[in-house]
Amino acid sequence: MLPAQIAPFVVARIGLTQARRLALTAARFDAGEALRLGLVHFSEAAGAALQRRLDETLAQIRRCAPAPPRGPRRCCWPVGRSPWGGCWTMPPNSSPRR
């Protein structure tokens, strides 16, 4: 089942044909398939591995504290939402700010 509210985001994430297949078949899938489709970034099998992944991720986030870097957020957010498209190319008439 693919709720209409999230359909555009699912299609953008996994592609039209995969989204259509999942919606039409109401297919169930496991974490490995979700990883393959790009719906999740990581898949851990056990509680200890999940905790380790969480600790690693939180440590990476804390290295950016107290404020996360703005550059990646500014240049990557518009990808797929603007005509210039590229993540590592600044849009026309813009400049990075600190």
C-alpha positions as CSV (number, residue, x, y, z in Angstrom):
1,M,0.0,0.0,0.0
2,L,1.3,3.4,-0.9
3,P,-0.5,6.3,0.7
4,A,-1.1,9.2,-1.7
5,Q,0.5,11.8,0.6
6,I,4.0,10.2,0.4
7,A,3.8,8.8,-3.2
8,P,5.8,11.6,-4.8
9,F,8.6,11.2,-2.2
10,V,8.6,7.4,-2.7
11,V,8.7,7.8,-6.5
12,A,11.6,10.3,-6.2
13,R,13.5,8.0,-3.9
14,I,13.1,4.6,-5.6
15,G,11.9,5.4,-9.1
16,L,8.6,5.2,-10.8
17,T,8.7,1.5,-11.8
18,Q,9.7,0.2,-8.4
19,A,7.1,2.4,-6.7
20,R,4.5,1.2,-9.1
21,R,5.5,-2.4,-8.6
22,L,5.3,-2.1,-4.8
23,A,2.0,-0.2,-4.9
24,L,0.3,-2.6,-7.3
25,T,1.4,-5.8,-5.7
26,A,1.3,-4.6,-2.0
27,A,4.6,-6.4,-1.7
28,R,6.1,-6.9,1.7
29,F,9.9,-6.7,1.9
30,D,12.6,-7.0,4.6
31,A,15.3,-4.6,5.7
32,G,17.7,-6.0,3.1
33,E,15.3,-5.1,0.3
34,A,14.7,-1.7,1.8
35,L,18.4,-1.1,1.7
36,R,18.7,-2.3,-1.9
37,L,15.9,0.0,-2.9
38,G,17.5,3.0,-1.2
39,L,14.7,3.4,1.3
40,V,17.1,3.1,4.3
41,H,20.8,3.9,4.6
42,F,21.7,1.1,6.9
43,S,20.4,-2.3,7.9
44,E,21.7,-4.0,11.1
45,A,20.8,-7.6,12.0
46,A,21.1,-7.6,15.8
47,G,20.6,-5.3,18.7
48,A,24.3,-4.9,19.5
49,A,25.1,-4.0,15.8
50,L,22.2,-1.5,15.8
51,Q,23.5,0.1,19.0
52,R,27.0,0.3,17.5
53,R,25.7,1.9,14.4
54,L,23.7,4.4,16.5
55,D,26.7,5.3,18.6
56,E,28.9,5.8,15.5
57,T,26.3,8.0,13.9
58,L,25.8,10.1,17.0
59,A,29.6,10.5,17.3
60,Q,29.7,11.8,13.7
61,I,26.9,14.3,14.5
62,R,28.6,15.5,17.7
63,R,31.8,16.2,15.7
64,C,29.8,18.9,13.9
65,A,28.5,20.4,17.2
66,P,27.4,22.8,18.3
67,A,26.0,23.7,14.9
68,P,26.0,21.4,11.8
69,P,27.8,22.6,8.7
70,R,25.5,24.7,6.5
71,G,27.3,24.0,3.2
72,P,26.1,20.5,2.5
73,R,22.6,21.3,3.6
74,R,22.4,24.4,1.4
75,C,23.8,22.7,-1.7
76,C,22.2,19.3,-1.4
77,W,18.6,20.3,-0.3
78,P,17.7,21.8,-3.7
79,V,18.8,18.8,-5.7
80,G,15.8,17.5,-7.5
81,R,13.9,20.6,-6.7
82,S,15.6,23.2,-8.9
83,P,16.7,23.4,-12.5
84,W,20.4,23.6,-11.7
85,G,20.2,20.2,-10.1
86,G,23.9,19.5,-9.2
87,C,24.7,19.0,-5.5
88,W,28.3,20.3,-5.8
89,T,27.5,23.2,-8.1
90,M,26.2,26.4,-6.6
91,P,23.0,27.8,-8.2
92,P,23.4,30.9,-10.3
93,N,23.5,34.2,-8.4
94,S,24.4,32.6,-5.1
95,S,27.4,32.4,-2.9
96,P,28.2,30.1,0.1
97,R,27.8,31.8,3.5
98,R,29.4,31.0,6.7
